[in-house]
Amino acid sequence: MEPRPTGVTTTSTPIWVKQVSEGYRPERGHIGITETSFARGNRSIALIDQISPNLGHRPNVLLVGLGLDAEPILHCYEPFRVAAHLEGRGIDYTMTLVDATQEVIDDIRSRSAIFLLGRKFGDGEARKILGNMWVKYLTDTRQRGRTTFEVLEGLNFPDFMFDPRAMVGAHSYLMDGVYVADVSMQFRQKLETGEINLIHQDIAVADIETRQPYDYVEFTNVAYLMSPEGQKMALANISRHMRAGGLMLVDDIGGYSGTPLLSRFKGWLDEEKLHDLSLIVDEVISAEKFSETFILKKVS
Ligand SMILES: C[S@@+](CC[C@H](N)C(=O)[O-])C[C@H]1O[C@@H](n2cnc3c(N)ncnc32)[C@H](O)[C@@H]1O
């Protein structure tokens, strides 16, 4: 019987990935494509809980595209929330953080405190949910929160919000009070030892090799910002560095963006390409008309 044509070379890089790699120009990223929020790490936290009891070794985590625009402040949250969760569970870990935007990497490297705007808590159910997340961060990192009514280092309102003519100025948020907590000592130490590794590069070409392959990868709200060529190289790069059985959380808002991943949105990622990358769809978390959130599993 003829073997199935997989498009895989002897080095396991599919031919179609090699083809797009030639002449590819890496993205440099910029503020404005970095929207995020305090709540965004929730799915990763749940998935890491699912896999970590069965690992038998400390989890190696890769977070790609970390975010900074937590409107109206500039603040990266995801790595701090995921790390806090692991620390709260007493799970030692290594983590690689990749982002194409220099300011995102700088924020993570320099940040010593986490801020959450009191007004963001809103009313009713939303207030309860965000409040619980904040309390969880404090509990996981074993600290009591505080409230500030003045600007502290790391509380980065955009300059225009200090203009007295601003419709909604920084002072109005400060009057409500801003919640403050420390970045955990363990996070800061791991940054120094390299157990948390910061990489300012386009994930399509980033050098993400570590001593052990990744058990868990988050790749959410990033692919829609990439060209199809970059997406192909990114998924090949990530998959190459995953452990067999490792999981990758992906979302595709390709129904809205001009560069869909999934074939159902007229993107390039179909069963055959997944096969070539040694990936399968392990679970579809939500499938909307224009967007899909799903988990990929590395099979070999
Ligand atoms: C919309 S934010 C999403 C942040 C976070 N994952 C979330 O869901 O809240 C996209 C992030 O991906 C980063 N990014 C965009 N293109 C990238 C690329 N090619 N490689 C690595 N990071 C990229 C941006 O700098 C930004 O921080």
The ligand as an ORCA input file, in Angstrom:
! r2SCAN-3c Opt
* xyz 0 1
  C      -4.658     40.581     21.799
  S      -3.221     40.254     22.790
  C      -3.735     38.776     23.631
  C      -3.132     38.675     25.008
  C      -3.541     37.484     25.819
  N      -3.130     36.218     25.236
  C      -5.012     37.505     26.054
  O      -5.726     36.629     25.526
  O      -5.477     38.390     26.753
  C      -2.065     39.650     21.577
  C      -0.645     39.541     22.076
  O       0.094     38.771     21.143
  C       1.302     39.440     20.842
  N       1.683     39.041     19.476
  C       1.124     39.431     18.311
  N       1.723     38.830     17.277
  C       2.673     38.019     17.798
  C       3.643     37.141     17.245
  N       3.737     36.969     15.922
  N       4.473     36.480     18.077
  C       4.385     36.660     19.418
  N       3.497     37.483     20.002
  C       2.650     38.157     19.213
  C       0.978     40.923     20.983
  O       2.135     41.692     21.215
  C       0.043     40.886     22.184
  O       0.718     40.984     23.404
*
